[in-house]
């Protein structure tokens, strides 16, 4: 599997990179959350091994009240880029069908314009594009982002169940064909078997099936273990809440940070 290098961050090798979402509705809430996450991450880094505690900051724009206001959107991205100058910034607008906030009917109709604006401004390092938003839209977004040096996470979510292995592998294949740099799949497990199956399939995909970093997770409390085991399964990024969660089952940042270190030592003979 190819390792993806963005700035000083290598995605797809070693301990999974930690992504923390910001889900504020107002500009004040977004900036308050951002400063809280930054301070928490820096504190963990000082107290722990020094390894980065929040490699990627995800701005969940579907929560933001002013996502359709181009001026305000650019201003908040500039402020986030300044606050997290030493970390990667990810822009995500999650649709209702895939677990996003249903608060912006106008934004749903403007989603292409919103992404075009974000890409043109080049104020983020990564964007998240949903696989099922349409092949033309996905390929177009990937091409535009790559022209600006922005990497693309192609994502797919299933909040009802965990599909068959062949269905999941086909999604990864389509993500690569359409231009994704990171391939993300999240599913709701019905039982612990679903959790183990997705974790084992992730290892198979990374070893034999795909050429790009893969990110997988089983949602809910049942699937929480999958968020800790990325170094073993090959899942390259894991998500933690720095306050409010953006998906079911996200652990607290502090819990995730120390558990990833513990598992790393266990897998590497205590080193």
C-alpha positions as CSV (number, residue, x, y, z in Angstrom):
1,X,0.0,0.0,0.0
2,X,1.2,3.4,-0.9
3,X,2.0,5.8,2.0
4,X,0.5,9.3,1.5
5,X,2.8,12.2,2.6
6,X,1.1,15.5,3.3
7,X,3.4,18.2,4.8
8,X,5.2,16.3,7.6
9,X,2.4,13.7,8.1
10,X,2.7,10.2,6.6
11,X,-0.7,8.5,6.3
12,X,-0.7,4.7,5.9
13,X,2.2,3.7,8.1
14,X,2.8,3.1,11.8
15,X,0.4,4.3,14.4
16,X,-2.9,5.5,12.9
17,X,-3.2,9.2,12.5
18,X,-5.8,10.8,14.8
19,X,-8.5,13.0,13.3
20,X,-10.6,15.3,15.6
21,X,-13.8,16.8,14.2
22,X,-15.0,20.4,14.9
23,X,-18.8,20.5,14.9
24,X,-19.6,24.1,16.0
25,X,-22.7,25.9,14.6
26,X,-21.5,29.5,15.0
27,X,-18.2,31.0,14.3
28,X,-17.7,31.5,18.0
29,X,-18.4,27.8,18.8
30,X,-16.1,26.7,16.0
31,X,-13.2,28.8,17.3
32,X,-13.8,27.8,20.9
33,X,-13.7,24.1,20.0
34,X,-10.6,24.7,17.9
35,X,-8.7,26.3,20.7
36,X,-9.9,23.6,23.1
37,X,-8.7,20.8,20.8
38,X,-5.4,22.5,20.2
39,X,-4.7,23.0,23.9
40,X,-5.7,19.4,24.7
41,X,-3.5,18.0,21.9
42,X,-0.5,20.0,23.0
43,X,-1.0,19.0,26.6
44,X,-1.1,15.3,25.6
45,X,2.0,15.7,23.5
46,X,3.9,17.3,26.3
47,X,2.8,14.6,28.8
48,X,3.1,11.6,26.5
49,X,5.7,10.4,24.1
50,X,5.7,13.7,22.1
51,X,3.8,12.0,19.2
52,X,1.2,14.1,17.6
53,X,-2.1,13.8,19.4
54,X,-4.3,15.4,16.7
55,X,-2.7,15.0,13.3
56,X,-5.8,16.0,11.3
57,X,-8.5,18.5,12.2
58,X,-11.8,17.9,10.4
59,X,-14.1,21.0,9.9
60,X,-17.6,19.5,9.7
61,X,-19.2,22.2,7.6
62,X,-22.6,20.6,7.6
63,X,-22.9,21.8,11.2
64,X,-21.8,25.4,10.4
65,X,-24.6,27.9,10.2
66,X,-22.8,30.1,7.6
67,X,-21.6,27.4,5.2
68,X,-23.4,29.0,2.3
69,X,-21.8,32.4,3.0
70,X,-18.6,32.4,0.9
71,X,-16.9,35.3,2.8
72,X,-17.6,33.8,6.2
73,X,-16.6,30.3,5.1
74,X,-13.3,31.6,3.8
75,X,-12.7,33.6,7.0
76,X,-13.3,30.6,9.3
77,X,-11.1,28.4,7.2
78,X,-8.3,31.0,7.3
79,X,-8.6,31.1,11.1
80,X,-8.6,27.4,11.5
81,X,-5.6,27.1,9.2
82,X,-3.8,29.7,11.5
83,X,-4.7,27.9,14.7
84,X,-3.7,24.5,13.3
85,X,-0.7,25.6,11.2
86,X,1.3,22.5,12.2
87,X,-1.5,20.1,11.6
88,X,-3.6,19.0,8.6
89,X,-7.0,20.6,7.9
90,X,-9.8,18.5,6.4
91,X,-13.0,20.0,5.0
92,X,-16.1,17.8,5.2
93,X,-19.7,18.5,4.3
94,X,-21.6,15.3,5.3
95,X,-24.9,14.7,3.6
96,X,-28.0,13.7,5.6
97,X,-28.0,10.2,3.9
98,X,-24.5,9.5,5.3
99,X,-25.0,10.9,8.8
100,X,-24.8,14.7,8.4
101,X,-26.8,17.4,9.9
102,X,-30.0,18.2,8.2
103,X,-30.0,22.0,8.7
104,X,-29.0,23.4,5.4
105,X,-31.6,22.8,2.6
106,X,-30.0,25.6,0.6
107,X,-26.5,24.2,1.2
108,X,-27.5,20.8,-0.2
109,X,-28.3,22.6,-3.5
110,X,-25.1,24.5,-3.4
111,X,-22.7,21.7,-2.5
112,X,-20.8,21.9,-5.7
113,X,-20.3,25.6,-5.4
114,X,-19.2,25.2,-1.7
115,X,-16.6,22.7,-2.6
116,X,-15.4,24.7,-5.6
117,X,-14.9,27.7,-3.3
118,X,-13.0,25.7,-0.7
119,X,-10.8,24.1,-3.4
120,X,-10.1,27.4,-5.2
121,X,-9.1,29.0,-1.9
122,X,-6.6,26.2,-1.2
123,X,-7.1,26.7,2.6
124,X,-7.3,23.0,3.4
125,X,-5.0,20.1,3.0
126,X,-7.8,17.5,2.4
127,X,-11.4,17.3,1.4
128,X,-13.9,14.6,2.0
129,X,-16.1,13.6,-0.9
130,X,-18.9,11.0,-0.6
131,X,-18.6,8.1,-3.1
132,X,-22.3,8.0,-3.7
133,X,-22.7,11.6,-4.6
134,X,-22.3,10.6,-8.2
135,X,-19.4,9.4,-10.3
136,X,-19.2,12.6,-12.4
137,X,-19.2,14.8,-9.3
138,X,-16.6,12.7,-7.5
139,X,-14.2,12.6,-10.5
140,X,-14.7,16.3,-11.0
141,X,-14.0,17.1,-7.4
142,X,-10.9,14.9,-7.3
143,X,-9.5,16.4,-10.4
144,X,-10.0,20.0,-9.2
145,X,-8.6,19.2,-5.8
146,X,-5.5,17.6,-7.2
147,X,-4.9,20.6,-9.4
148,X,-4.7,22.7,-6.2
149,X,-2.5,20.2,-4.4
150,X,-5.4,19.1,-2.1
151,X,-5.8,15.4,-1.3
152,X,-9.2,13.6,-1.4
153,X,-10.7,11.2,1.1
154,X,-13.4,9.3,-0.7
155,X,-15.9,8.1,1.9
156,X,-18.9,5.8,2.2
157,X,-21.0,5.1,5.3
158,X,-23.7,2.5,6.1
159,X,-25.7,3.3,9.2
160,X,-27.9,0.2,8.9
161,X,-25.6,-2.7,8.7
162,X,-22.2,-4.0,7.5
163,X,-22.3,-5.1,3.9
164,X,-20.8,-8.3,2.5
165,X,-17.0,-8.3,2.0
166,X,-17.3,-8.2,-1.8
167,X,-19.5,-5.1,-1.6
168,X,-17.0,-3.3,0.5
169,X,-14.0,-4.3,-1.7
170,X,-15.9,-3.1,-4.7
171,X,-16.4,0.3,-3.1
172,X,-12.7,0.6,-2.4
173,X,-12.0,-0.3,-6.1
174,X,-14.4,2.4,-7.3
175,X,-12.8,4.9,-5.0
176,X,-9.4,4.3,-6.5
177,X,-10.8,4.4,-10.0
178,X,-12.5,7.8,-9.4
179,X,-9.3,9.4,-8.0
180,X,-9.4,9.0,-4.2
181,X,-6.2,9.4,-2.3
182,X,-7.6,7.9,0.9
183,X,-10.4,5.3,0.9
184,X,-12.8,5.5,3.9
185,X,-15.6,3.1,4.8
186,X,-17.7,3.1,8.0
187,X,-20.5,0.7,8.9
188,X,-22.9,-0.1,11.7
189,X,-22.3,-3.6,13.1
190,X,-25.2,-5.8,14.2
191,X,-22.9,-7.9,16.4
192,X,-19.3,-8.5,17.3
193,X,-18.9,-10.8,14.3
194,X,-19.5,-7.8,12.0
195,X,-16.8,-5.9,13.8
196,X,-14.2,-8.7,13.5
197,X,-15.1,-9.2,9.8
198,X,-14.6,-5.6,8.9
199,X,-11.3,-5.5,10.8
200,X,-10.1,-8.7,9.0
201,X,-11.2,-7.4,5.6
202,X,-9.3,-4.1,6.2
203,X,-6.1,-6.1,6.6
204,X,-6.8,-8.1,3.5
205,X,-7.6,-4.9,1.5
206,X,-4.4,-3.2,2.7
207,X,-2.2,-6.3,2.0
208,X,-3.6,-7.4,-1.3
209,X,-6.4,-5.3,-2.8
210,X,-5.7,-1.6,-2.8
211,X,-2.9,0.8,-3.5
212,X,-4.0,3.7,-1.3
213,X,-4.4,4.2,2.4
214,X,-7.6,2.7,3.8
215,X,-9.7,4.0,6.7
216,X,-12.3,1.7,8.2
217,X,-14.4,1.7,11.4
218,X,-17.3,-0.1,13.0
219,X,-19.6,2.5,14.6
220,X,-21.4,2.4,17.9
221,X,-20.1,1.1,21.2
222,X,-19.9,-2.5,19.8
223,X,-17.5,-1.3,17.1
224,X,-15.4,0.9,19.3
225,X,-12.5,-1.6,19.4
226,X,-12.0,-1.1,15.6
227,X,-11.0,2.6,16.3
228,X,-8.1,1.5,18.4
229,X,-6.7,-1.4,16.3
230,X,-5.6,0.4,13.1
231,X,-2.0,-0.4,13.5
232,X,-2.9,-4.1,13.4
233,X,-5.6,-4.0,10.8
234,X,-4.0,-1.4,8.6
235,X,-6.6,1.3,9.0
236,X,-4.6,4.5,8.5
237,X,-6.8,7.1,10.4
238,X,-9.0,7.0,13.4
239,X,-11.4,9.6,14.8
240,X,-11.7,11.0,18.3
241,X,-14.0,13.5,19.8
242,X,-12.5,16.7,21.4
243,X,-15.9,17.4,23.0
244,X,-18.9,16.6,20.8
245,X,-18.8,13.5,18.7
246,X,-19.6,13.6,15.0
247,X,-20.4,9.8,14.6
248,X,-21.5,7.1,17.0
249,X,-18.7,5.4,19.0
250,X,-16.0,8.0,18.8
251,X,-13.8,7.8,21.9
252,X,-12.4,10.8,23.8
253,X,-9.1,12.1,22.4
254,X,-7.2,11.4,25.6
255,X,-8.4,7.8,25.8
256,X,-7.6,7.2,22.1
257,X,-4.1,8.7,22.3
258,X,-2.9,6.6,25.2
259,X,-4.6,3.4,24.0
260,X,-2.9,3.8,20.6
261,X,0.5,4.1,22.4
262,X,-0.3,1.1,24.6
263,X,-1.2,-1.1,21.6
264,X,1.9,0.1,19.7
265,X,4.2,-1.0,22.5
266,X,2.3,-4.3,22.7
267,X,2.7,-4.9,18.9
268,X,6.4,-3.9,18.9
269,X,7.7,-5.8,22.0
270,X,7.4,-2.9,24.4
271,X,9.3,-0.4,22.3
